[in-house]
């Protein structure tokens, strides 16, 4: 891996990072991922609750086919 920090997508954060590098500060960009974890935990469960058994079966068949297509 490289020693360079990952560049942020936000323009203001990128400008801050470039200014920090230019002045010699130790700059590390760590994006806020606190909200992503919650959404991932409840997404699949709520989706499976609203699907009918036939829809779940179709999704499972499609997934199995995709795994075996190789």
C-alpha positions as CSV (number, residue, x, y, z in Angstrom):
1,X,0.0,0.0,0.0
2,X,1.0,3.6,-0.4
3,X,1.7,6.1,2.4
4,X,-0.5,8.7,0.8
5,X,-3.9,9.4,2.5
6,X,-7.0,8.8,0.5
7,X,-8.4,12.0,-1.2
8,X,-11.8,13.1,0.1
9,X,-14.6,13.8,-2.4
10,X,-15.8,16.9,-0.6
11,X,-14.2,20.0,-2.1
12,X,-13.8,21.7,1.2
13,X,-12.2,18.7,2.9
14,X,-9.9,18.3,-0.1
15,X,-8.8,21.9,0.2
16,X,-8.2,21.5,3.9
17,X,-6.1,18.4,3.3
18,X,-4.0,20.1,0.6
19,X,-3.4,23.1,2.9
20,X,-2.4,20.7,5.6
21,X,0.1,18.9,3.4
22,X,1.5,22.2,2.2
23,X,2.1,23.4,5.7
24,X,3.5,20.1,6.9
25,X,0.7,19.0,9.2
26,X,-0.1,15.3,9.5
27,X,-3.4,15.1,7.7
28,X,-5.6,12.0,7.8
29,X,-9.1,11.9,6.3
30,X,-11.5,9.5,7.8
31,X,-15.1,9.7,6.4
32,X,-18.0,9.5,8.7
33,X,-19.6,6.0,8.2
34,X,-21.7,5.9,11.3
35,X,-25.0,6.1,9.5
36,X,-24.2,3.4,6.9
37,X,-23.9,0.6,9.4
38,X,-27.4,1.1,10.8
39,X,-29.0,1.1,7.3
40,X,-27.2,-2.1,6.3
41,X,-28.3,-3.9,9.4
42,X,-32.0,-3.2,9.0
43,X,-32.3,-3.1,5.2
44,X,-32.3,-6.9,4.4
45,X,-34.6,-7.7,7.3
46,X,-37.2,-5.1,6.3
47,X,-37.0,-6.1,2.7
48,X,-37.5,-9.8,3.5
49,X,-40.6,-9.0,5.6
50,X,-42.3,-7.2,2.7
51,X,-41.6,-9.8,0.0
52,X,-44.0,-12.6,-0.8
53,X,-42.7,-16.1,-0.6
54,X,-42.8,-16.3,-4.5
55,X,-40.7,-13.1,-4.8
56,X,-38.1,-14.5,-2.3
57,X,-38.0,-17.7,-4.3
58,X,-37.4,-15.9,-7.6
59,X,-34.6,-13.8,-6.0
60,X,-33.0,-17.0,-4.6
61,X,-33.2,-18.8,-7.9
62,X,-31.6,-15.8,-9.7
63,X,-28.8,-15.7,-7.1
64,X,-28.1,-19.4,-7.4
65,X,-28.0,-19.2,-11.2
66,X,-25.6,-16.3,-11.0
67,X,-23.3,-18.3,-8.7
68,X,-23.2,-21.3,-11.0
69,X,-22.9,-19.4,-14.3
70,X,-19.1,-19.4,-13.9
